[in-house]
Amino acid sequence: MSKKSEIINFQKLKNASDELFEELDSDNDGLISAKRINIDTISRKKLKILCPILIQIEKNRATLNKEQFLAIIKEFCYVNFHV
């Protein structure tokens, strides 16, 4: 993959991650956690993909900011989709 393609793919992933984060951040405080997460607005398709990440957040009782969420999304995509 060329450097330009990597940059484009990263930007797409970041945009999707930002959008998901905003949907999950139920109280708009810039953080998501298992206790304060809004899955009502997430489509079933997205939930199916996000399920392992959401389980990890709950299992670790994590509270994540947008950058931390992006890092988890990137790792998940790399491990599962070799992106």
Residue, then its C-alpha position, 0 to 999 in steps of 0.5 A: m500500500s502506498k503512503k498516500s493510500e495509508i494516509i487516506n485509509f487512516q483519515k477514513l478510519k479516524n472520521a468513522s471513529d470520531e462519528l462513532f465516538e460522538e454517537l456513543d458519548s451519551d452525555n457529551d463530556g468527551l468520554i465514553s465508559a460502559k456506565r455512560i454509553n449510548i448504543d440506542t443511536i447505533s445501527r445493528k450493523k455497527l453494533k455487531i462490528l463494535c461488540p468486541i470493543l464495547i465488551q473490552i471497554e466494559k470488562n476493563r471498566a475503561t473510560l476513554n477519550k476520543e484519542q484512546f477510542l481511536a487507538i482501540i479502533k485502529e488496533f481492532c481493525y489491524v488485528n481483524f482486518h489487517v488495515 
